Amino acid sequence: MKEFKRKFCPNCGSDDIKWALPQNWSLWECYNCGYTGAVVIEDEEMAKEIREKYKKEKSHDD
């Protein structure tokens, strides 16, 4: 049985990311920050660092 790795947004680190079009596997959309692109992260530790940085930057913007 094939094991699927979780995918994370490279912009905000969220795992709320899905294929924008299931027919086009190279385009992803993040439902947390609105990122759309071909790059996704599969490393959970890296995603955690991205998420912390994103939250810190977001709090400075408010």
N, C-alpha and C positions, 0 to 999 in steps of 0.2 A: 504494500500500500504506500503510495507516494505521500510524503509529508510536505505540507505547504507552509512556507515561512510567512510570518506576519509582515505586512508592508506598512511603512511609515512615511509620512510627508517629509520631504527634505527641507521644507520651509518652516514648519511649526512643530514637527515631531509627532503629530497626531496619527493614530491608527485608523481614523475615520476617513480613509482614502479608498476610492474605488475606480475601476475603469470608467472613463468618461463615456466610451462606447465599447461594449463588450466585443464587438466585431474588430475593434482596433486596439489590440493589447498594449500598444506603445503610448497611449495617452491616458494619464491618470488625473483625477480631480479630487481635491481635498475638500471635505464638507465642513472643516473647521476654519480654515483661513482663506479658501478660495483658490489655492494653488492649482494650476493646470500645467502639466508637462509630462515628459517622458521618463524623468528620473524618480525613483522611489528608493527608500532606505529599507534594508532588511536586518540591520544590526540594531538590536533593542537598546544597547548601551549608548550608541551614537544618537539614536532617536531621543533618548532621555536627555542627553546634553543639549540637543537642538531645541527640545521642548522648554528646558530651563532658560536658555538664552532668549527664545521667542517670548516667553512670559515676562522676562526682565525688560526686554525692549518694548513690549506692548505696554507695560506699566509706566514707562517713561513717556510714551506718546500720549497717554491720557491726561 
